[in-house]
Amino acid sequence: MQTLTLAYRDVDRTPVIFAIREMAKQYYNLDVRVVQIKNEEAYEAALFDGSCDIIIEHLEYLYEEAMRGKKVTIFCAPSKSGGLHLVVRQNISRVEEFKGKTMAVRSSGQPHAVTLWLRMMGLEKDVATIIVGDDEVGRWGQWKKVVGGECAGTFMSPLYLPEALAAGLQVLPVPDIPIVGHFAQACLSEFARRNAGVLRDYVKAVLRTLAWLTTRRDEAFTVLVSELKACMKLEDDGELQRRFDSIVDGVKTKPYPTPEAVANTYEIATLEYDGAKGLNPLTLWDLHWVKELDDEGFIDELYEQMRR
């Protein structure tokens, strides 16, 4: 059995990660060893120091590494978008009401995405932002700044919405900014070159995972629930199911990024990593494994099989 190591940081990624591991082992004789690397510095070094073969989130730093001469390959983008919800006080009903007000922005993740969203909405010069770390308000607790009146709103993960809604806030429907999002995956270009067959099988496992999660959600949840409970530290089946569903709702069946998503994600990278400037972001992308399998009818056949 071939083996590769997949690294991640955030336990909220585990429903997709554990499903990939399950599909790889069951259908492609591929042992995907999953390792969590919480420390940001260690995570960003993992591809280069041999700690892992593939990473599945937080890829923005790779653009700066590419400018330094590192050869990396981003090969799929399964998320529909950033997938965050804008929560606001009950007296706000339109985005225009943000003018002259302040938004709370989570310090981790992709904080600069809010800058791009404000620009897209024509509010970049009219809305102030403050960076709020989880260490101050708890995980995804930036909504507390809205409840307290300091801020008019904040973007947050739907996984953590219940507390904010229970505190009297509401979700304001707004356009989502196209970004590459979670679950995009990358490896060293040399690894891809030396292990082309393994990586093709791995991409097959990713595609089968997306089909499994989206067409047989209940079956996938039943298979994964015990491990997810332990990893995500959730004993409430209903809450775990809600989070699982939210994650599955955010993935797409064919993991191609849009040009807008690639461009926006690269701009976010340049705002966070100054050394990333001056690069053509497309030089990091290689979607030929997805494209070949798609052209062969592999993805469409998967969905036909899963729906039977």
Secondary structure, DSSP 8 states (H G I E B T S, - for coil): -EEEEEEES-GGGHHHHHHHHHHHHHHH-EEEEEEE--SHHHHHHHHHHTS-SEE-S--THHHHHHHTT--EEEEE--BSS---EEEE-TT--SGGGGTT-EEEEESSS-TTHHHHHHHHTT-TTT-EEEEE-HHHH-TT-THHHHHTTS-SEEEE-GGGHHHHHHTT-EE----------TT-EEEEHHHHHHTHHHHHHHHHHHHHHHHHHHHSHHHHHHHHHHHHHHHHT---HHHHHHHHHHHHHTB-SS----HHHHHHHHHHHHHH-GGGTT--GGGGB--HHHHHHHHTTHHHHHHHHHH-
